Amino acid sequence: MSEPSLHLQGITRTFIQGAERLDVLRGVDLTLHPGEIVALVGPSGTGKSTLLHIAGLLERPTAGKVVVVGTAAGDLSDKERTRLRLSRLGFVYQFHHLLPEFTALENVMMPQLIAGTGKGRARQRADELLAKVGLSPRAGHRPAKLSGGEQQRVAIVRALANRPKVLLADEPTGNLDERTADLVFGELLHLVRDEGLSALIATHNPALAARMTRTVTMHEGRLIPA
Ligand SMILES: Nc1ncnc2c1ncn2[C@@H]1O[C@H](COP(=O)(O)OP(=O)(O)OP(=O)(O)O)[C@@H](O)[C@H]1O
C-alpha cells in the first residue's frame, strides 16, 4: 500500500490551567491514505480543533507522533515544521482569515510567494484555481467586496495553492447558510478529488459527513469509527 499522507499515533494533549488539568486528547490514532476524505465529528469541546491544529503542525502534542507524508514532525525544528506545513498541508478555517488589504488573486498567490514560488507561476496557479471555483471575474476584488460564499471559496483555493498532500479543514462551511454551504462544500470535495489530496474535515453537519469516504468520532479523547 502507498505511504500514508498523514499518520497520527498516540496523540495526547493536556492543558494545565492553574490547578486544573484538562486531558483533551487521550491517545488519538489516525491514518489517512492518499485520496481518503475523512469526516471528523463529535460534540462541541471534544478536541476536534485541537487535533486539527496538531495535525496541521500549528501546535505540538503533549505526546505522540505526527507523520506527514513520511516525515516525522516531532524531530523537526520550528523552521523545518513551517517548511513542511507550507509544502504539504493546507488549512481552511470556519472564518476565511483572508488578508483584507489584498485582492482575492493576491491572497491565493501569497502562500506560494512565501514558499518561494516565482511571481509568474504563482499568478498562473492562482488564476487557474480561482477559475475552478468560478471566481475569475472577482479575482481583483478585496475580501470585503465578496459574499461569504465567495470569501470561503477563495480561502479554500488558497489552501490548495502550494499543491499540498493533505487538506485540514475546521467547519469549512460552518459560517454559511445551508444552501451556500452545500454548494461550497461540493466544490471543496470536487477540488480535493481533482487534485488527488487526502482531507480531514471537522463538521457538525451529518449530511456533509456522509459525503466523505468515512467518518471518525471524537469520544473521550480518542477516535472511534462512526
Ligand atoms: N489553549 C488552550 N488552553 C486551555 N484549554 C484549551 C485550549 N485550547 C482548547 N482548550 C480546551 O480544549 C477543549 C477542546 O477544544 P476544541 O476547540 O479542540 O474542541 P472542538 O471539538 O473543536 O469544539 P467545537 O466543535 O466547539 O469547535 C475545550 O474544553 C477547550 O476549552
The ligand as an SDF file (V2000), in Angstrom:
LIG
                    3D

 31 33  0  0  0  0  0  0  0  0999 V2000
   -5.0900   26.7760   24.6400 N   0  0  0  0  0  0  0  0  0  0  0  0
   -5.9840   26.1760   25.4330 C   0  0  0  0  0  0  0  0  0  0  0  0
   -5.8820   26.2500   26.7790 N   0  0  0  0  0  0  0  0  0  0  0  0
   -6.7730   25.6310   27.5880 C   0  0  0  0  0  0  0  0  0  0  0  0
   -7.8080   24.8800   27.1510 N   0  0  0  0  0  0  0  0  0  0  0  0
   -7.9560   24.7700   25.8090 C   0  0  0  0  0  0  0  0  0  0  0  0
   -7.0640   25.4020   24.8860 C   0  0  0  0  0  0  0  0  0  0  0  0
   -7.4650   25.1020   23.6210 N   0  0  0  0  0  0  0  0  0  0  0  0
   -8.5680   24.3230   23.7530 C   0  0  0  0  0  0  0  0  0  0  0  0
   -8.8540   24.1190   25.0600 N   0  0  0  0  0  0  0  0  0  0  0  0
   -9.9700   23.3160   25.5880 C   0  0  0  0  0  0  0  0  0  0  0  0
   -9.9100   22.0370   24.9800 O   0  0  0  0  0  0  0  0  0  0  0  0
  -11.2170   21.5430   24.7370 C   0  0  0  0  0  0  0  0  0  0  0  0
  -11.3680   21.1660   23.2780 C   0  0  0  0  0  0  0  0  0  0  0  0
  -11.4260   22.3270   22.4790 O   0  0  0  0  0  0  0  0  0  0  0  0
  -11.5540   22.2680   20.8770 P   0  0  0  0  0  0  0  0  0  0  0  0
  -11.6860   23.6660   20.3930 O   0  0  0  0  0  0  0  0  0  0  0  0
  -10.4460   21.4530   20.3380 O   0  0  0  0  0  0  0  0  0  0  0  0
  -12.9460   21.4800   20.7060 O   0  0  0  0  0  0  0  0  0  0  0  0
  -13.8420   21.2430   19.4000 P   0  0  0  0  0  0  0  0  0  0  0  0
  -14.2500   19.7990   19.4520 O   0  0  0  0  0  0  0  0  0  0  0  0
  -13.1220   21.6980   18.2050 O   0  0  0  0  0  0  0  0  0  0  0  0
  -15.0890   22.1560   19.6830 O   0  0  0  0  0  0  0  0  0  0  0  0
  -16.0830   22.8940   18.6180 P   0  0  0  0  0  0  0  0  0  0  0  0
  -16.8030   21.7960   17.9050 O   0  0  0  0  0  0  0  0  0  0  0  0
  -16.9740   23.7170   19.5110 O   0  0  0  0  0  0  0  0  0  0  0  0
  -15.2250   23.7410   17.7270 O   0  0  0  0  0  0  0  0  0  0  0  0
  -12.1900   22.6130   25.2090 C   0  0  0  0  0  0  0  0  0  0  0  0
  -12.6200   22.2910   26.5030 O   0  0  0  0  0  0  0  0  0  0  0  0
  -11.3260   23.8660   25.2190 C   0  0  0  0  0  0  0  0  0  0  0  0
  -11.7760   24.7690   26.1770 O   0  0  0  0  0  0  0  0  0  0  0  0
  1  2  1  0
  2  3  1  0
  2  7  2  0
  3  4  2  0
  4  5  1  0
  5  6  2  0
  6  7  1  0
  6 10  1  0
  7  8  1  0
  8  9  2  0
  9 10  1  0
 10 11  1  0
 11 12  1  0
 11 30  1  0
 12 13  1  0
 13 14  1  0
 13 28  1  0
 14 15  1  0
 15 16  1  0
 16 17  2  0
 16 18  1  0
 16 19  1  0
 19 20  1  0
 20 21  2  0
 20 22  1  0
 20 23  1  0
 23 24  1  0
 24 25  2  0
 24 26  1  0
 24 27  1  0
 28 29  1  0
 28 30  1  0
 30 31  1  0
M  END
$$$$
